[in-house]
Amino acid sequence: MSECTHNCETCGQDCSERKSAPEDFREPPHPQSRIGKVIGVVSGKGGVGKSMVTSMLSVLMRRRGHKVGILDADVTGPSIPQVFGIHEKAMGTEEGILPARTKTGIDMISVNLLLENESDPVVWRGPVIAGVVKQFWTDVIWQDVDYLFVDMPPGTGDVPLTVFQTLPVDGIVVVASPQELVSMIVEKAVKMANMMQIPILGLVENMSYVSCPDCGKRIALFGESHIDEIAASYQLPVLAKLPVDPALSRSADQGVIELFEGDWMDSAADVIEKL
């Protein structure tokens, strides 16, 4: 009888310390879907601009000639359709759900595209919400998408867990803001990703500063930033520092985010493109 190798994947011994391989919960996408890389955009708390980052990254990758999709997993607070000015409903066939398409050709699915009225609240319990997000992956036909961005709800609850376990996530971008309290919350999101063995591409700090319109000086509107310290402690890159920019906010409010101008997110797009 051979000795135990202490590697349960290769060892043939049936001992009391034997550990079974971790269960794989990943679901296959729709049979007609063709999806390249799956990128999650996460935050430890709400209101830090996660949907804005998702939208800007999607627009940049589309400008670079890639086919792009957005899966809006923030079911109770969906904002992606509004940012892109999409108000029509998603269509379906006997074979599956067809995502809506933006003016520049970005495919998207969101619960707001399925509700009778956009302003209707989604008052569902966690397991139901997680099930809907899973259906956005299994029942939606994502045709020839090079990059599928998943706009996650804040926190480390049911939906992020469902996405991490169900989808083959190739990497995540963590979005933060400069307040000191956010530092702890960012670390929670980073630690969850590490626990789930999901690669972290880097951090994006939103509302990092505001530029004086007269002299151009950068003003730390929300206090001193700690993003570089957090990134260094986890050996992660800071992908971008987004300013408070009225023109950018107007683009989102008016549903024309595809027209935004600025190179703040170019480095983040470079990292994603190299995956």
C-alpha positions as CSV (number, residue, x, y, z in Angstrom):
1,M,0.0,0.0,0.0
2,S,1.4,3.4,-1.0
3,E,2.1,6.1,1.5
4,C,-0.1,9.1,1.9
5,T,1.2,12.0,-0.2
6,H,-0.9,14.7,1.7
7,N,-2.3,15.8,-1.7
8,C,-5.9,14.6,-1.8
9,E,-6.2,15.2,-5.5
10,T,-3.5,12.6,-6.4
11,C,-3.4,10.4,-3.3
12,G,-5.2,7.0,-3.4
13,Q,-5.4,6.5,0.4
14,D,-8.8,6.7,2.1
15,C,-7.9,8.2,5.4
16,S,-9.8,10.2,8.0
17,E,-8.0,13.4,6.9
18,R,-9.0,13.1,3.3
19,K,-10.6,16.2,1.9
20,S,-12.9,16.2,-1.2
21,A,-12.3,18.7,-4.0
22,P,-14.1,21.9,-3.6
23,E,-17.5,21.8,-5.3
24,D,-17.8,23.7,-8.6
25,F,-20.9,25.8,-8.7
26,R,-20.3,27.5,-12.1
27,E,-23.2,27.5,-14.5
28,P,-22.8,27.2,-18.2
29,P,-24.0,30.3,-20.2
30,H,-26.8,30.1,-22.7
31,P,-25.9,27.6,-25.4
32,Q,-25.9,30.4,-28.0
33,S,-23.7,32.7,-26.0
34,R,-20.1,33.4,-27.0
35,I,-18.4,35.2,-24.1
36,G,-14.7,36.1,-23.9
37,K,-13.6,37.7,-20.6
38,V,-15.9,38.3,-17.6
39,I,-15.0,41.4,-15.5
40,G,-16.7,42.2,-12.2
41,V,-16.9,45.7,-10.9
42,V,-17.3,45.7,-7.2
43,S,-17.4,48.0,-4.2
44,G,-17.6,47.5,-0.5
45,K,-20.3,50.1,0.0
46,G,-22.8,52.0,-2.1
47,G,-22.5,55.4,-3.6
48,V,-18.9,55.3,-4.7
49,G,-19.5,55.3,-8.4
50,K,-19.3,51.6,-9.3
51,S,-21.9,51.9,-12.1
52,M,-20.0,54.9,-13.5
53,V,-16.8,52.9,-13.6
54,T,-18.6,50.0,-15.3
55,S,-20.1,52.3,-17.9
56,M,-16.8,54.1,-18.7
57,L,-14.8,50.9,-19.0
58,S,-17.5,49.4,-21.3
59,V,-17.4,52.5,-23.5
60,L,-13.6,52.5,-23.7
61,M,-13.4,48.9,-24.7
62,R,-16.1,49.5,-27.3
63,R,-14.1,52.4,-28.7
64,R,-11.2,50.1,-29.0
65,G,-13.2,47.9,-31.4
66,H,-14.3,45.1,-29.0
67,K,-17.7,43.7,-28.6
68,V,-18.9,44.5,-25.1
69,G,-21.8,43.5,-22.8
70,I,-23.0,44.7,-19.4
71,L,-24.8,42.5,-17.0
72,D,-26.4,44.8,-14.4
73,A,-26.3,42.6,-11.2
74,D,-27.4,45.5,-9.0
75,V,-31.1,44.3,-9.1
76,T,-32.5,46.6,-6.4
77,G,-30.6,49.7,-7.6
78,P,-30.2,49.4,-11.4
79,S,-28.8,52.5,-13.0
80,I,-27.0,51.2,-16.1
81,P,-29.9,51.7,-18.5
82,Q,-30.4,55.3,-17.4
83,V,-26.7,56.1,-17.8
84,F,-26.9,54.9,-21.4
85,G,-30.3,56.4,-22.2
86,I,-31.9,53.0,-22.7
87,H,-35.6,52.9,-21.9
88,E,-37.0,50.2,-24.2
89,K,-37.7,46.7,-22.9
90,A,-35.5,43.7,-23.4
91,M,-36.9,41.3,-26.0
92,G,-37.2,37.5,-25.8
93,T,-37.7,34.5,-28.0
94,E,-38.5,30.8,-27.3
95,E,-34.7,30.3,-27.2
96,G,-33.8,33.0,-24.7
97,I,-33.7,36.7,-23.7
98,L,-32.1,39.2,-26.1
99,P,-30.2,42.0,-24.4
100,A,-30.9,45.6,-25.3
101,R,-28.3,47.5,-27.4
102,T,-26.9,51.0,-26.9
103,K,-26.3,53.5,-29.7
104,T,-22.6,52.4,-30.1
105,G,-23.5,48.7,-29.9
106,I,-23.0,47.7,-26.3
107,D,-25.3,44.9,-25.2
108,M,-26.9,45.1,-21.8
109,I,-29.4,43.4,-19.5
110,S,-30.9,44.9,-16.4
111,V,-34.0,44.3,-14.3
112,N,-35.2,47.8,-15.3
113,L,-35.5,46.5,-18.9
114,L,-37.9,43.8,-17.7
115,L,-40.1,45.9,-15.3
116,E,-43.4,47.4,-16.5
117,N,-42.4,50.8,-15.1
118,E,-38.8,51.8,-14.6
119,S,-39.6,53.4,-11.2
120,D,-41.2,50.2,-9.8
121,P,-39.2,49.1,-6.7
122,V,-37.8,45.6,-6.7
123,V,-38.9,44.2,-3.3
124,W,-37.5,40.7,-3.4
125,R,-35.6,38.6,-0.9
126,G,-31.9,37.8,-1.4
127,P,-32.3,34.3,-2.9
128,V,-34.8,35.6,-5.5
129,I,-32.4,38.4,-6.5
130,A,-29.5,36.0,-6.7
131,G,-31.6,33.7,-8.9
132,V,-32.4,36.6,-11.3
133,V,-28.7,37.4,-11.6
134,K,-28.0,33.8,-12.4
135,Q,-30.6,33.9,-15.1
136,F,-29.0,36.9,-16.6
137,W,-26.1,34.6,-17.3
138,T,-27.8,31.4,-18.2
139,D,-30.9,32.7,-20.1
140,V,-29.6,35.8,-21.9
141,I,-28.0,35.2,-25.3
142,W,-24.7,37.1,-25.3
143,Q,-23.6,36.8,-28.9
144,D,-19.9,37.2,-29.6
145,V,-19.1,39.3,-26.6
146,D,-15.4,39.9,-26.1
147,Y,-15.8,41.5,-22.6
148,L,-18.8,41.1,-20.3
149,F,-18.7,43.6,-17.5
150,V,-20.8,42.7,-14.4
151,D,-21.9,45.7,-12.4
152,M,-22.3,44.3,-8.9
153,P,-24.3,45.6,-5.9
154,P,-22.3,46.9,-3.0
155,G,-21.2,44.7,-0.2
156,T,-20.3,41.0,0.2
157,G,-23.7,39.4,0.3
158,D,-25.8,37.0,-1.8
159,V,-25.3,38.5,-5.2
160,P,-21.5,38.9,-5.2
161,L,-21.3,35.4,-3.8
162,T,-23.6,34.1,-6.6
163,V,-21.6,35.9,-9.3
164,F,-18.2,34.7,-7.9
165,Q,-19.5,31.1,-7.7
166,T,-21.6,30.9,-10.8
167,L,-19.7,32.9,-13.4
168,P,-16.2,32.3,-14.7
169,V,-15.0,35.7,-13.5
170,D,-11.6,36.5,-15.0
171,G,-10.9,39.5,-12.8
172,I,-12.5,42.2,-10.7
173,V,-12.0,46.0,-10.4
174,V,-12.6,47.4,-6.9
175,V,-14.1,50.9,-6.8
176,A,-13.5,53.2,-3.7
177,S,-13.8,56.8,-2.7
178,P,-11.2,58.8,-0.6
179,Q,-13.0,58.8,2.8
180,E,-11.0,57.0,5.5
181,L,-14.0,54.9,6.4
182,V,-14.0,53.5,2.9
183,S,-10.5,52.0,3.4
184,M,-11.9,49.4,5.8
185,I,-14.8,48.6,3.4
186,V,-12.4,48.2,0.4
187,E,-10.3,45.8,2.4
188,K,-13.5,43.7,3.0
189,A,-14.1,43.5,-0.7
190,V,-10.5,42.6,-1.5
191,K,-10.5,39.9,1.2
192,M,-13.7,38.4,-0.2
193,A,-12.2,38.2,-3.6
194,N,-9.1,36.5,-2.2
195,M,-11.3,34.0,-0.3
196,M,-13.1,33.2,-3.5
197,Q,-9.9,33.0,-5.5
198,I,-10.9,35.7,-7.9
199,P,-8.1,37.7,-9.4
200,I,-8.1,41.4,-8.5
201,L,-7.0,43.6,-11.5
202,G,-6.7,46.7,-9.3
203,L,-8.4,49.6,-7.6
204,V,-10.2,52.7,-8.9
205,E,-10.7,55.7,-6.7
206,N,-13.7,57.8,-7.7
207,M,-14.3,61.4,-6.5
208,S,-10.6,61.5,-5.9
209,Y,-10.2,65.3,-6.4
210,V,-11.8,68.3,-8.1
211,S,-9.7,70.5,-10.4
212,C,-9.9,74.3,-9.8
213,P,-11.4,75.8,-13.0
214,D,-9.2,78.8,-12.7
215,C,-5.7,77.5,-11.8
216,G,-6.1,73.8,-12.4
217,K,-4.9,72.9,-8.8
218,R,-6.3,69.5,-7.6
219,I,-8.4,69.9,-4.4
220,A,-9.0,66.8,-2.2
221,L,-12.7,67.4,-1.7
222,F,-13.3,64.5,0.6
223,G,-10.0,64.5,2.4
224,E,-6.7,62.8,2.0
225,S,-6.7,59.7,-0.1
226,H,-5.6,56.3,1.3
227,I,-6.0,54.3,-1.9
228,D,-2.2,54.0,-2.6
229,E,-1.6,52.7,1.0
230,I,-4.4,50.1,0.6
231,A,-3.2,49.0,-2.8
232,A,0.4,48.7,-1.6
233,S,-0.6,46.6,1.4
234,Y,-2.2,44.1,-1.0
235,Q,0.3,44.5,-3.8
236,L,-2.4,45.8,-6.2
237,P,-2.1,48.6,-8.8
238,V,-4.2,51.7,-8.6
239,L,-5.8,51.7,-12.1
240,A,-7.3,55.2,-12.0
241,K,-8.2,58.2,-9.9
242,L,-11.4,59.8,-11.2
243,P,-12.1,63.5,-10.5
244,V,-15.4,65.1,-9.5
245,D,-16.3,66.3,-13.0
246,P,-19.6,68.1,-13.7
247,A,-19.4,67.2,-17.4
248,L,-19.0,63.5,-16.7
249,S,-22.0,63.7,-14.2
250,R,-24.1,65.4,-16.9
251,S,-23.2,62.7,-19.4
252,A,-24.5,60.1,-17.1
253,D,-27.6,62.0,-16.0
254,Q,-28.6,62.7,-19.6
255,G,-28.0,59.1,-20.7
256,V,-25.1,59.9,-23.1
257,I,-22.2,58.4,-21.2
258,E,-20.9,57.1,-24.6
259,L,-19.9,60.6,-25.5
260,F,-17.7,61.2,-22.4
261,E,-14.3,62.7,-22.9
262,G,-11.3,62.1,-20.8
263,D,-8.3,59.7,-20.4
264,W,-8.7,58.9,-16.7
265,M,-9.6,55.2,-17.3
266,D,-7.2,54.4,-20.1
267,S,-4.8,52.6,-17.9
268,A,-7.6,50.4,-16.5
269,A,-8.7,49.6,-20.0
270,D,-5.1,48.7,-20.9
271,V,-5.0,46.2,-18.0
272,I,-8.3,44.6,-19.1
273,E,-7.2,44.4,-22.7
274,K,-4.1,42.5,-21.8
275,L,-6.0,39.7,-20.0
